[in-house]
Amino acid sequence: MCIFCKIIAGEIPSYKIYEDDNAFAFLDIKPVNPGHVLVIPKKHYQNMEEIPDSDLQALILVVKKIGAALKNKLGVIGYNIHENNDLIAGQAVPHLHFHIIPRIETDCLSHWPGSPYLPGQAEDIIKKLSF
């Protein structure tokens, strides 16, 4: 059983802020900023590809609700929603989870760097990914 499943089961304590039939939300124990929340499905899904659409829809509505609470109840002026999908992307716990990270003007967080596509690269990707 993963650590998040143990938190849901009450085997590991957490600072729970929300729970319903499908989702569980609690404060991150190593927050980027105060109010950093993790939102997880109660059923164990490792990543985005495993979760059924209906469960993902229910989960993202909880993310939206908590984001609004950060603004309305904590006075947060903005936040990032972050999901690391698989180990290569930084997923430390193999249980799907969304980070809701309140932003503070002085937190010095920056977005990842971007660079333009090489000639022909975008066209190649479009051919492979277009539905």
N, C-alpha and C positions, 0 to 999 in steps of 0.2 A: 504494500500500500504506500502510495507516495505521500510526501509531507502535507500537501494540500488536502488530500483525502482524509488524512488524520486530523487536520484542523476542522474540516467539515464534520467529522465524527465526534469531535470534542475531545479527542485523545491528546491534542496539543492546544494549549491556550492561544487565543488570538484576541485582538481588539476589533471584534465584530461590529460593523456599523449597519449591515443590511443582510437580510436573509429572506428568501421566498422558496417556493417549491423547486425552482430551477437554478437559482443563483445564490452565491454567498460572497459578501464583500467585507474586507477587513483592512486595517491599516498595515502598510508595509513595515516590517520591523527595522529596516534600514532605509528610511525615506530619503528621497532626493530633496524634498522640501516637506515641511509639516503639512499633513493632510493627504499625503501620497497613499492612494488606495489601490488594492488589488481586487479585481472582480473575476470570479471563477465560476464555471459551471459546477453544479453539485455532482453530476455524473463525470466520470473520468474520461476525458478526451485529451490525447497528447497534443494535438495541434489543430489548426483551422480545417485541414482536410478531413479530419475524423468527425467533427461535430455536425450533427444533422442541422439543416437550415432552420428548422423551427426552434431548436435549442439555441442556435446562434442569434436568432432574432430576439428571443426572450432575453438573452444575455446582454446584447447591445442596448436594449431598452433600459436595463439596470445601469449600464455605463452612462447613458444619457442622464438618468435620474440623479446619479451621484455627482456627475459633473455640474448639474444645476445646483445641487446642494452645496457644493464647494463655493460656487459663486454667491448664492443667496444666504448661506449660513456662516461661511468663513470669510466672506469678502474677497475671495480670490478673483483676480481680474482676467485670468486665462489659465488654461491647462493643456497639457499634452496627453493624448491617448496613445499608448504604446503597447504593441504585442510583438514579442520575439517568437518567431515560428521556427522551431528546431534549434539544435545545439549550435550550428554554424552561425545562426542569427543572434546568439546570446541567450537562448532559453535555458535558464539554470534549473528550473523545475519542470519535468516533463508532464505537465498538466496545463492545458490551455488557460491563459490568464491575460487580462488586460490591466495595464498600469494606467492610473489616472494621476498625473503628476501636476500639482499646482505650480504655477510659474510665478516667480518673484523677480522683479527687475534686476536685482543684484545677485541672482543665482549663478550667473556666468555660464549657463548651459548654452550650447550652440548646436545648430543643426549640422547634419553630416555634409561634407563637401560634395559638390556636384561637378561634373565635367561633361562636355558635349560628346555626342556619339562620333565615332570614327566614320569616315566616308563609307556608305553602304551598310553600316552596322544596324541602323534603325530599320531600314528596309528589310534586312534579313530577319530581324526580330519580329517585325510585323507579319511576315510570311509564316513564321512558326507559331505565333500566338493568336492570330486573328481567328475569330469564331465564325 
